[in-house]
């Protein structure tokens, strides 16, 4: 009787150890899968647009990390012509996981106008979300939004025009923005933006014929 109890105890112990080992294996595989996705993202970003095309043509993976979806969106936009639907779907996937991802909101605004040449109400809302999350942000963010606004200025509501102009003095605090300031002061066809940039580009003259 005692030996039977011992055998049952041993079996239960082995069973618990096996289940614990299986759980650990499952967690380890999950971590490995996530690492593989990140590796795929890095590999995809390193590809030329031509090299990435066969991968992109497989469509959007249903399960992926935000990093993988970001890589897919970037490479989709680099295609000629851009794969707008794929880039849009990947950006939405990113925002499902990271609703404060400003790059994804900006990309959706760009896709909105690239789709038919006009900024829709949805595109306006994407830009408003971008500014709500980061009224200023880092240099690349502010210069991108200013460049984008330069192309669609008449389509922007007053609040987005005002927000675009408010970030320009902040751009001037970055010494590395000097060449950007020279170019926009001299060449930007939008007078409101050009004058705001010239104010932070001392010594740079705007041609009178623009």
URRASUL-V706524 format. One record per residue. N is the residue number from 0. PHI is phi in whole degrees, -180 to 180 (NA if undefined). NEAR is the number of other C-alpha atoms within 12 Angstrom. Layout:
n=N phi=PHI near=NEAR
n=N phi=PHI near=NEAR
This chain:
n=0 phi=NA near=7
n=1 phi=-62 near=8
n=2 phi=-66 near=9
n=3 phi=-64 near=10
n=4 phi=-62 near=11
n=5 phi=-64 near=12
n=6 phi=-63 near=13
n=7 phi=-62 near=14
n=8 phi=-62 near=14
n=9 phi=-64 near=14
n=10 phi=-62 near=14
n=11 phi=-63 near=14
n=12 phi=-64 near=14
n=13 phi=-64 near=14
n=14 phi=-62 near=14
n=15 phi=-63 near=14
n=16 phi=-63 near=14
n=17 phi=-65 near=14
n=18 phi=-64 near=14
n=19 phi=-63 near=14
n=20 phi=-65 near=14
n=21 phi=-65 near=14
n=22 phi=-64 near=14
n=23 phi=-62 near=14
n=24 phi=-63 near=15
n=25 phi=-63 near=14
n=26 phi=-63 near=14
n=27 phi=-63 near=14
n=28 phi=-67 near=14
n=29 phi=-63 near=17
n=30 phi=-65 near=15
n=31 phi=-65 near=14
n=32 phi=-62 near=19
n=33 phi=-63 near=20
n=34 phi=-63 near=18
n=35 phi=-65 near=19
n=36 phi=-63 near=25
n=37 phi=-64 near=23
n=38 phi=-64 near=19
n=39 phi=-62 near=26
n=40 phi=-62 near=28
n=41 phi=-64 near=22
n=42 phi=-65 near=20
n=43 phi=-64 near=31
n=44 phi=-64 near=29
n=45 phi=-79 near=17
n=46 phi=-78 near=23
n=47 phi=-74 near=18
n=48 phi=-55 near=26
n=49 phi=-66 near=20
n=50 phi=-67 near=18
n=51 phi=-79 near=30
n=52 phi=-55 near=27
n=53 phi=-58 near=17
n=54 phi=-67 near=24
n=55 phi=-67 near=34
n=56 phi=-68 near=20
n=57 phi=-76 near=13
n=58 phi=92 near=21
n=59 phi=-86 near=28
n=60 phi=-65 near=20
n=61 phi=-73 near=14
n=62 phi=-121 near=18
n=63 phi=-161 near=27
n=64 phi=-83 near=32
n=65 phi=-56 near=30
n=66 phi=-64 near=32
n=67 phi=-68 near=34
n=68 phi=-64 near=39
n=69 phi=-64 near=39
n=70 phi=-63 near=38
n=71 phi=-63 near=50
n=72 phi=-62 near=42
n=73 phi=-63 near=37
n=74 phi=-70 near=38
n=75 phi=-66 near=40
n=76 phi=-73 near=32
n=77 phi=-82 near=25
n=78 phi=-70 near=25
n=79 phi=-126 near=14
n=80 phi=-75 near=15
n=81 phi=-61 near=24
n=82 phi=-90 near=28
n=83 phi=-63 near=30
n=84 phi=-62 near=26
n=85 phi=-68 near=33
n=86 phi=-63 near=39
n=87 phi=-66 near=33
n=88 phi=-63 near=28
n=89 phi=-66 near=40
n=90 phi=-65 near=42
n=91 phi=-65 near=32
n=92 phi=-60 near=31
n=93 phi=-61 near=33
n=94 phi=-69 near=27
n=95 phi=-62 near=18
n=96 phi=-98 near=19
n=97 phi=-132 near=19
n=98 phi=-64 near=19
n=99 phi=-100 near=21
n=100 phi=-77 near=28
n=101 phi=-67 near=34
n=102 phi=-59 near=36
n=103 phi=-69 near=38
n=104 phi=-64 near=40
n=105 phi=-63 near=40
n=106 phi=-63 near=39
n=107 phi=-63 near=40
n=108 phi=-66 near=38
n=109 phi=-65 near=36
n=110 phi=-63 near=37
n=111 phi=-59 near=27
n=112 phi=-82 near=27
n=113 phi=-68 near=25
n=114 phi=-67 near=22
n=115 phi=-140 near=12
n=116 phi=83 near=15
n=117 phi=-132 near=21
n=118 phi=-93 near=28
n=119 phi=-87 near=23
n=120 phi=-62 near=16
n=121 phi=-65 near=19
n=122 phi=-61 near=32
n=123 phi=-61 near=31
n=124 phi=-65 near=23
n=125 phi=-65 near=35
n=126 phi=-67 near=44
n=127 phi=-62 near=29
n=128 phi=-65 near=27
n=129 phi=-60 near=32
n=130 phi=-71 near=31
n=131 phi=-65 near=19
n=132 phi=-76 near=20
n=133 phi=-150 near=24
n=134 phi=-57 near=26
n=135 phi=-123 near=27
n=136 phi=84 near=21
n=137 phi=-80 near=21
n=138 phi=-61 near=25
n=139 phi=-62 near=21
n=140 phi=-64 near=30
n=141 phi=-68 near=35
n=142 phi=-68 near=33
n=143 phi=-62 near=29
n=144 phi=-66 near=42
n=145 phi=-69 near=41
n=146 phi=-60 near=29
n=147 phi=-65 near=31
n=148 phi=-63 near=38
n=149 phi=-60 near=27
n=150 phi=-84 near=24
n=151 phi=-128 near=30
n=152 phi=-49 near=28
n=153 phi=-62 near=17
n=154 phi=-83 near=22
n=155 phi=-84 near=30
n=156 phi=-67 near=21
n=157 phi=-57 near=15
n=158 phi=-67 near=19
n=159 phi=-75 near=31
n=160 phi=-63 near=30
n=161 phi=-65 near=21
n=162 phi=-67 near=28
n=163 phi=-62 near=39
n=164 phi=-69 near=34
n=165 phi=-67 near=23
n=166 phi=-82 near=33
n=167 phi=-63 near=41
n=168 phi=-59 near=26
n=169 phi=-69 near=28
n=170 phi=-58 near=34
n=171 phi=-65 near=27
n=172 phi=-78 near=19
n=173 phi=-95 near=21
n=174 phi=-61 near=15
n=175 phi=-72 near=15
n=176 phi=-89 near=25
n=177 phi=-59 near=23
n=178 phi=-64 near=21
n=179 phi=-62 near=30
n=180 phi=-65 near=37
n=181 phi=-59 near=28
n=182 phi=-64 near=23
n=183 phi=-73 near=34
n=184 phi=-65 near=32
n=185 phi=-83 near=28
n=186 phi=-120 near=26
n=187 phi=-64 near=29
n=188 phi=-73 near=24
n=189 phi=-84 near=27
n=190 phi=-65 near=24
n=191 phi=-62 near=24
n=192 phi=-70 near=37
n=193 phi=-60 near=33
n=194 phi=-65 near=28
n=195 phi=-66 near=31
n=196 phi=-73 near=43
n=197 phi=-59 near=32
n=198 phi=-66 near=25
n=199 phi=-111 near=30
n=200 phi=-129 near=29
n=201 phi=-59 near=16
n=202 phi=90 near=14
n=203 phi=-94 near=22
n=204 phi=-105 near=22
n=205 phi=-91 near=26
n=206 phi=-59 near=18
n=207 phi=-73 near=10
n=208 phi=-86 near=10
n=209 phi=-92 near=15
